[in-house]
């Protein structure tokens, strides 16, 4: 009943977040039920069931991450709701559970709708093409789909509960760690990891290694590679992802260094202050885009076998979840900057100045993401050649 009352006060942004979560959960539930149907249709002794379930892991993790980002942004986006809950006696733990329960209900609703559609299609409605995917003609153990679909609300709710800070989320309250600096040790380790991965892949691509056997078979018809290429690319991608936040902060510092104009000063200080919150979402966005573009380039290359519908559908779903998480983080940052923007307007800052600072800030952030994503894509393409 409490969540029904919350729905009555939903805005367009709240409803969109809830519907996106339910839709993504419905698609992942379809993947899980397809794996179950194929397991029922396969002959005894087939060993592809575990592989199909592993294919469901990336979109499941993508939904959990989106739920975590959305839950983290909710107290900032809706401070009046948090203030009302606090005034009603809800403490930090209860508010965290309420936010987690809201997103878990969205995941459960999407999974339930997919399960109903799955059961309807199994009732001799689906054609012969879908019969193996649904396990038609084989009795369906009720515990199997229920156990699989329970993973969705558990993953979404647990990720949301862990993402919300265990502090009193009162409107206007300061975070316990407002510092946006990155430690030199972390930045140095990330740079060394990226450089080591790049050098390892370049060494594995040297002309003398052109005839080395590539014994690792990659999924989704991406061909073969070897351990040195795969390990170098993975280390470089991880290092570049960890460097995204420090690069954003450093770019903001460069914008504000010297005697900057008001536009440069606002853009640089704003980018440096948002680097910690933006680092992880933009790093995941750059990595996901690089992997998807590299895979598509390999699939459409002459002589390639192409990809089946499952990898393509998962790529679309994971990319959608990552983009939605980045948008949720941007909305959170906008809400956090709203008091500062109002103060600048009262001091006489023109809207044109604020708009120019915002455009310069996002141009600098886009350049960082483009650089890290392009380098990751180039290294990935070299691994698949």
C-alpha positions as CSV (number, residue, x, y, z in Angstrom):
1,X,0.0,0.0,0.0
2,X,2.9,2.4,0.7
3,X,4.3,1.9,-2.7
4,X,0.9,2.5,-4.3
5,X,0.8,5.9,-2.5
6,X,4.3,6.7,-3.8
7,X,3.1,6.0,-7.4
8,X,0.4,8.6,-7.0
9,X,3.1,11.2,-6.5
10,X,5.4,10.0,-9.3
11,X,6.7,12.5,-11.8
12,X,7.6,11.8,-15.4
13,X,11.2,11.1,-14.4
14,X,10.2,8.7,-11.6
15,X,7.8,6.9,-13.8
16,X,10.4,6.6,-16.6
17,X,13.0,5.2,-14.2
18,X,10.5,2.6,-12.9
19,X,9.3,1.6,-16.4
20,X,12.9,1.3,-17.7
21,X,13.7,-1.0,-14.8
22,X,10.7,-3.1,-15.4
23,X,11.3,-3.4,-19.1
24,X,14.9,-4.3,-18.7
25,X,14.0,-6.9,-16.1
26,X,11.4,-8.4,-18.5
27,X,14.0,-8.8,-21.3
28,X,16.5,-10.5,-18.9
29,X,13.7,-12.7,-17.7
30,X,13.1,-13.7,-21.3
31,X,16.8,-14.6,-21.6
32,X,16.6,-16.8,-18.5
33,X,13.4,-18.5,-19.5
34,X,14.8,-19.2,-23.0
35,X,17.8,-20.9,-21.3
36,X,15.3,-22.9,-19.3
37,X,13.3,-23.9,-22.4
38,X,16.4,-24.9,-24.3
39,X,17.5,-27.0,-21.3
40,X,14.2,-28.8,-21.3
41,X,14.4,-29.4,-25.1
42,X,18.0,-30.6,-25.3
43,X,18.7,-34.3,-25.1
44,X,20.0,-35.7,-21.9
45,X,23.7,-35.1,-21.4
46,X,23.9,-31.8,-23.3
47,X,26.4,-29.4,-21.8
48,X,25.2,-26.1,-23.2
49,X,22.9,-25.2,-20.3
50,X,25.6,-23.6,-18.2
51,X,26.9,-21.6,-21.2
52,X,23.4,-20.2,-21.8
53,X,23.0,-19.2,-18.2
54,X,26.4,-17.5,-18.3
55,X,25.1,-15.5,-21.3
56,X,22.4,-14.1,-19.0
57,X,25.0,-12.8,-16.5
58,X,26.0,-9.6,-18.3
59,X,22.5,-8.2,-18.7
60,X,21.7,-9.2,-15.1
61,X,24.7,-7.2,-13.9
62,X,23.7,-4.3,-16.1
63,X,20.3,-4.1,-14.5
64,X,21.8,-4.3,-11.0
65,X,24.2,-1.5,-11.8
66,X,21.4,0.7,-13.2
67,X,19.3,0.0,-10.1
68,X,22.3,1.0,-8.0
69,X,22.8,4.3,-9.8
70,X,19.0,5.1,-9.8
71,X,18.8,4.4,-6.1
72,X,21.8,6.6,-5.4
73,X,20.3,9.4,-7.3
74,X,16.8,9.2,-5.8
75,X,17.4,11.1,-2.5
76,X,19.0,14.0,-4.5
77,X,16.3,14.1,-7.1
78,X,13.4,13.9,-4.7
79,X,14.5,15.7,-1.5
80,X,10.9,16.5,-0.5
81,X,10.1,12.8,-0.4
82,X,13.1,12.1,1.7
83,X,12.2,15.0,4.0
84,X,8.6,13.6,4.4
85,X,9.8,10.1,5.2
86,X,12.3,11.5,7.7
87,X,9.6,13.6,9.3
88,X,7.3,10.6,9.5
89,X,10.0,8.7,11.6
90,X,11.8,6.7,8.9
91,X,15.5,6.4,9.7
92,X,18.4,5.9,7.2
93,X,18.0,2.1,7.2
94,X,14.3,2.2,6.6
95,X,14.7,4.7,3.8
96,X,17.3,2.5,2.2
97,X,15.0,-0.5,2.4
98,X,12.1,1.5,0.9
99,X,14.2,2.6,-2.1
100,X,15.5,-0.9,-2.6
101,X,12.0,-2.3,-2.3
102,X,10.7,0.1,-5.0
103,X,13.2,-1.0,-7.5
104,X,12.9,-4.7,-6.6
105,X,9.1,-4.4,-7.2
106,X,9.8,-3.0,-10.7
107,X,12.1,-5.9,-11.4
108,X,9.6,-8.4,-10.1
109,X,6.8,-6.9,-12.2
110,X,8.8,-7.2,-15.4
111,X,9.8,-10.8,-14.6
112,X,6.2,-11.7,-13.8
113,X,4.9,-10.3,-17.1
114,X,7.5,-12.3,-19.0
115,X,6.7,-15.5,-17.1
116,X,3.0,-15.1,-17.9
117,X,3.8,-14.6,-21.6
118,X,6.1,-17.7,-21.4
119,X,3.4,-19.8,-20.0
120,X,0.8,-18.6,-22.5
121,X,3.1,-19.4,-25.4
122,X,3.8,-22.8,-24.1
123,X,0.0,-23.5,-24.2
124,X,0.3,-24.7,-27.9
125,X,0.2,-21.1,-29.1
126,X,3.8,-20.7,-30.3
127,X,4.8,-22.1,-33.7
128,X,7.4,-24.7,-34.5
129,X,10.2,-22.2,-34.6
130,X,9.7,-21.2,-31.0
131,X,9.0,-24.7,-29.7
132,X,12.7,-25.5,-28.8
133,X,13.1,-22.1,-27.1
134,X,10.1,-22.7,-24.9
135,X,10.6,-26.4,-24.1
136,X,7.2,-27.3,-25.5
137,X,6.1,-30.9,-25.1
138,X,8.2,-31.3,-21.9
139,X,6.6,-30.9,-18.5
140,X,7.7,-27.6,-16.8
141,X,8.9,-27.9,-13.2
142,X,7.3,-24.9,-11.4
143,X,10.3,-24.4,-9.1
144,X,12.7,-23.8,-12.0
145,X,11.2,-20.6,-13.5
146,X,10.4,-19.2,-10.0
147,X,14.0,-19.8,-8.9
148,X,15.4,-18.2,-12.0
149,X,13.1,-15.1,-11.9
150,X,13.8,-14.6,-8.2
151,X,17.3,-13.5,-9.2
152,X,16.0,-10.3,-10.8
153,X,14.3,-8.6,-7.8
154,X,17.1,-9.9,-5.5
155,X,19.8,-8.4,-7.8
156,X,18.0,-5.1,-8.3
157,X,17.0,-4.7,-4.6
158,X,20.4,-5.7,-3.2
159,X,22.3,-3.4,-5.6
160,X,20.0,-0.5,-4.7
161,X,20.3,-1.2,-1.0
162,X,24.1,-1.2,-1.1
163,X,24.2,1.9,-3.3
164,X,22.3,4.2,-1.0
165,X,24.6,5.8,1.7
166,X,23.9,4.8,5.3
167,X,23.5,8.4,6.3
168,X,20.5,10.6,7.0
169,X,19.5,11.8,3.4
170,X,18.0,15.1,4.5
171,X,17.6,17.7,1.8
172,X,20.7,20.0,1.6
173,X,22.8,17.7,3.8
174,X,26.4,17.4,2.9
175,X,28.0,14.0,2.1
176,X,30.4,12.6,4.6
177,X,33.2,12.7,2.1
178,X,32.9,15.8,-0.1
179,X,36.5,15.6,-1.3
180,X,36.8,15.0,-5.1
181,X,40.6,14.5,-5.2
182,X,42.0,11.2,-6.4
183,X,44.8,9.6,-4.5
184,X,48.2,9.6,-6.3
185,X,48.7,5.9,-5.5
186,X,45.5,4.9,-7.2
187,X,46.2,7.1,-10.2
188,X,49.7,5.7,-10.5
189,X,48.6,2.1,-10.3
190,X,45.9,2.7,-12.9
191,X,48.4,4.3,-15.3
192,X,50.8,1.5,-14.8
193,X,48.1,-1.1,-15.4
194,X,47.0,0.7,-18.6
195,X,50.6,1.1,-19.9
196,X,51.4,-2.5,-19.0
197,X,48.4,-3.8,-20.8
198,X,49.1,-1.7,-23.9
199,X,52.7,-2.9,-24.0
200,X,51.7,-6.5,-23.5
201,X,49.3,-6.4,-26.5
202,X,51.8,-4.6,-28.7
203,X,54.4,-7.2,-27.8
204,X,51.9,-10.0,-28.7
205,X,51.2,-8.2,-32.0
206,X,54.8,-7.9,-33.1
207,X,55.7,-9.2,-36.6
208,X,57.6,-12.2,-35.2
209,X,54.4,-13.3,-33.4
210,X,52.2,-13.3,-36.5
211,X,52.2,-17.1,-36.7
212,X,51.7,-17.8,-33.0
213,X,48.7,-20.1,-32.3
214,X,45.5,-18.4,-31.0
215,X,44.1,-21.1,-28.9
216,X,41.3,-19.2,-27.1
217,X,37.9,-19.3,-28.7
218,X,35.9,-16.2,-28.0
219,X,32.1,-16.3,-27.6
220,X,29.5,-14.7,-29.9
221,X,31.5,-15.8,-33.0
222,X,34.2,-13.3,-32.4
223,X,36.9,-15.7,-33.5
224,X,40.1,-16.8,-31.8
225,X,42.8,-15.0,-29.8
226,X,45.6,-15.9,-27.4
227,X,46.2,-15.4,-23.8
228,X,48.7,-12.6,-24.2
229,X,46.4,-10.5,-26.4
230,X,43.3,-11.1,-24.2
231,X,45.2,-10.4,-21.0
232,X,46.8,-7.3,-22.4
233,X,43.5,-5.9,-23.6
234,X,41.7,-6.6,-20.4
235,X,44.5,-5.0,-18.3
236,X,44.5,-1.9,-20.6
237,X,40.8,-1.6,-20.5
238,X,40.7,-1.8,-16.7
239,X,43.5,0.7,-16.4
240,X,41.8,3.1,-18.8
241,X,38.5,2.8,-16.9
242,X,40.2,3.5,-13.6
243,X,41.9,6.5,-15.2
244,X,38.7,8.1,-16.4
245,X,38.0,9.8,-13.1
246,X,41.5,11.3,-12.6
247,X,41.5,12.3,-16.3
248,X,38.2,14.2,-15.8
249,X,39.6,15.9,-12.7
250,X,42.9,16.8,-14.4
251,X,41.0,18.2,-17.5
252,X,39.0,20.3,-15.1
253,X,42.1,21.6,-13.4
254,X,43.7,22.4,-16.8
255,X,40.6,24.4,-17.8
256,X,40.9,26.5,-14.6
257,X,44.6,26.9,-14.5
258,X,46.3,30.3,-14.9
259,X,44.1,33.3,-15.3
260,X,40.9,31.7,-16.7
261,X,37.8,33.5,-18.0
262,X,34.7,33.1,-15.9
263,X,33.4,30.5,-18.3
264,X,36.6,28.5,-18.1
265,X,36.7,28.8,-14.3
266,X,33.1,27.6,-13.9
267,X,33.6,24.8,-16.3
268,X,36.9,23.6,-14.8
269,X,35.7,23.8,-11.2
270,X,32.4,22.1,-12.1
271,X,34.2,19.2,-14.0
272,X,36.7,18.7,-11.2
273,X,33.9,18.6,-8.6
274,X,31.9,16.1,-10.6
275,X,34.8,13.9,-11.6
276,X,34.3,11.4,-8.8
277,X,30.6,10.9,-9.5
278,X,31.0,10.9,-13.2
279,X,34.2,8.7,-13.4
280,X,32.7,5.2,-13.1
281,X,29.5,5.8,-15.2
282,X,31.5,7.3,-18.1
283,X,34.2,4.6,-17.8
284,X,31.6,1.9,-18.1
285,X,29.9,3.8,-21.0
286,X,33.3,4.1,-22.9
287,X,34.1,0.4,-22.3
288,X,30.7,-0.9,-23.3
289,X,30.6,1.3,-26.4
290,X,34.1,0.1,-27.4
291,X,33.2,-3.5,-26.9
292,X,30.0,-3.2,-28.9
293,X,31.5,-1.3,-31.8
294,X,34.5,-3.7,-31.9
295,X,32.1,-6.7,-32.0
296,X,29.9,-5.2,-34.7
297,X,33.0,-4.4,-36.8
298,X,34.0,-8.1,-36.5
299,X,30.6,-9.4,-37.3
300,X,30.1,-7.3,-40.5
301,X,33.7,-7.9,-41.7
302,X,33.9,-9.9,-45.0
303,X,34.0,-13.7,-44.3
304,X,32.7,-13.4,-40.8
305,X,29.9,-15.7,-39.7
306,X,28.0,-12.8,-38.0
307,X,26.3,-13.0,-34.6
308,X,23.1,-14.7,-33.5
309,X,20.1,-12.9,-32.2
310,X,21.1,-13.5,-28.5
311,X,24.4,-11.5,-28.5
312,X,22.8,-8.7,-30.5
313,X,19.9,-8.4,-28.1
314,X,22.2,-8.5,-25.1
315,X,24.4,-5.8,-26.6
316,X,21.4,-3.6,-27.1
317,X,20.1,-4.2,-23.6
318,X,23.4,-3.7,-21.8
319,X,24.1,-0.5,-23.8
320,X,20.6,0.8,-22.9
321,X,21.1,0.1,-19.2
322,X,24.5,1.8,-19.3
323,X,23.2,4.9,-21.1
324,X,20.2,5.1,-18.7
325,X,22.6,4.9,-15.7
326,X,24.7,7.7,-17.1
327,X,21.6,9.8,-17.7
328,X,20.5,9.1,-14.1
329,X,23.9,10.3,-12.8
330,X,23.6,13.4,-14.9
331,X,20.2,14.2,-13.5
332,X,21.7,13.7,-10.0
333,X,24.5,16.1,-10.7
334,X,22.1,18.7,-12.1
335,X,20.1,18.5,-8.9
336,X,23.2,19.0,-6.9
337,X,24.3,22.0,-8.9
338,X,20.9,23.7,-8.8
339,X,21.6,25.6,-5.6
340,X,25.0,26.8,-6.9
341,X,23.4,27.9,-10.2
342,X,20.7,29.8,-8.3
343,X,23.3,31.6,-6.2
344,X,25.3,32.6,-9.3
345,X,22.2,33.9,-11.0
346,X,21.4,36.0,-7.9
347,X,25.0,37.4,-8.0
348,X,24.4,38.6,-11.6
349,X,25.7,35.7,-13.8
350,X,24.0,35.7,-17.1
351,X,22.2,32.5,-18.4
352,X,24.5,32.7,-21.5
353,X,27.6,32.4,-19.2
354,X,26.2,29.4,-17.3
355,X,25.2,27.7,-20.6
356,X,28.6,28.3,-22.1
357,X,30.3,26.9,-19.0
358,X,28.1,23.8,-19.1
359,X,28.8,23.2,-22.8
360,X,32.6,23.6,-22.3
361,X,32.4,21.3,-19.3
362,X,30.6,18.5,-21.2
363,X,32.9,19.0,-24.3
364,X,35.9,18.4,-22.1
365,X,34.3,15.4,-20.5
366,X,33.3,14.0,-23.9
367,X,36.8,14.4,-25.1
368,X,38.1,12.3,-22.2
369,X,35.5,9.6,-22.8
370,X,36.2,9.6,-26.6
371,X,39.9,9.2,-26.0
372,X,39.6,6.3,-23.5
373,X,36.8,4.6,-25.5
374,X,38.7,4.9,-28.8
375,X,41.9,3.5,-27.4
376,X,39.9,0.6,-25.8
377,X,38.2,-0.1,-29.2
378,X,41.5,0.1,-31.1
379,X,43.1,-2.4,-28.7
380,X,40.1,-4.6,-28.9
381,X,40.2,-4.6,-32.7
382,X,43.9,-5.5,-32.6
383,X,43.1,-8.4,-30.3
384,X,40.5,-9.8,-32.8
385,X,42.6,-9.4,-35.9
